[in-house]
Amino acid sequence: MTGPAGPSPELGGDRPQAVLRKLELTVRRRLDGLLQGNHLGLVPGPGSEPGESRVYHPGDDVRRMDWPVTARTTVPHVRETIADRELETWCVVDLSPSLDFGTARCEKRDIAVAGLAAVVHLTAQGGNRIGAVVTTGEQVIRVPARPGRAHAQALIRRVVETPRAAAGRRGDLAAVLETLRRPPRRRGLVVVVSDYLSGVSGAPDWERPLRALSVRHDVLAIEVVDPRELELPAVGLLTLVDPETGHRVEVQTNRRELRDRYAAAARHQRGQIAAALRRAGAAHLQLRTDRDWLLDIVRFVAARRRGASGGALR
C-alpha cells in the first residue's frame, strides 16, 4: 500500500536521549542476569569484580585472602572474583520495500531505525560489542561487531544512509537470519527489526531460523506496524500496491463488509506473527507509526523487569 509519510521520529532529540539514559541500567542488569555464568571472561584468569568467599585451599593466592571473614570464622577464607564479561549484540534490520510505507507520523522505515537506535544506546556500554546485518531485498549490508560509542554512531548512520530498494523486490528475512547461525557465534543478544510480512502465508519461513537462534542467544523481535495495515478507512475508491511485488488492486473502501473482512484478515495475520514469535522463544515488542515509539519501549523494558523480578507481566 502507498500513503503519505509524516516527519521522521526525532532520533537525536533531547527527550529520547534522556529517557533511554534512565533505562540503561535497567536493561544492562536484565541482560547481565540472563547471561551471567554462561560466558567466558574477556581475558583468561580471575576477574576484577569481588564475588563470594570460600574456604582457603593450599595453593590459593594469599593475596586474595578475605581477612574480615577469616577473623570472624577463625578459618582461612579467600575472596572469589567474577570474570569481566562483554555482551555481543547483533541487530538484523529489515529495510525491504514493505517498510517504505507510512500513513501516520512517519514511515515504518523510520520506526525501524528508531528501534535500532534505542537498542544500540541501551547495549553499547562498557566494552559491549554491537554489529548489524541490513537487508533491503537488493543487497545485504554487514557491519562488524565492535565496541565503542563512535562505532555505535557509525552503525546507526550506516543504516540510515542505506539506499531504498527498487519497487518489486522482496526481502528474504529467513536467509539473513541463517547468516547469524553459521558459523556459530558467541552467546549474546540478537535483535530482529522487521514487519515480519515475508512468508506469513502458512508457517512463516523465518520462524525456524529464529527458533534456532533463540537456543543459543537471547532474542528480541521488534515488529513495525502501520495502522493502515490493520484496517482500511472509508475514503472511497482506493488503489493498493504491494511494494515487494508491484501488484496493484483497486478496492471500494466505502463498503463496510469489505473493511470488516480486511480487519479480520489483518488480525489473523498479526496473530500468526505473534504466535510464531512466541514459538520461536523471542521477546516481542511492537512499535507503530501512530504511537510514541519511545513510550512503547519504556513499557516493554518495565514489563521485562517486572517479569525478571517475579512481578506481574502483561
Secondary structure, DSSP 8 states (H G I E B T S, - for coil): ----------TTSHHHHHHHHHHHHHHHHHHHHHHTTSS--SSSS--SEEEEEEE--TTS-GGGB-HHHHHHHSS-EEEEEE-----EEEEEEE--GGGS--SSSS-HHHHHHHHHHHHHHHH--TT-EEEEEEE-SS-EEEEEEE-SHHHHHHHHHHHHT-----TT----HHHHHHHHHSS---S-EEEEEE---TT-SSS-TTHHHHHHHHHHSEEEEEEEE-GGGT-----SEEEEE-TTT--EEEEETT-HHHHHHHHHHHHHHHHHHHHHHHHTT-EEEEEETTS-HHHHHHHHHHHHHHHHTT----
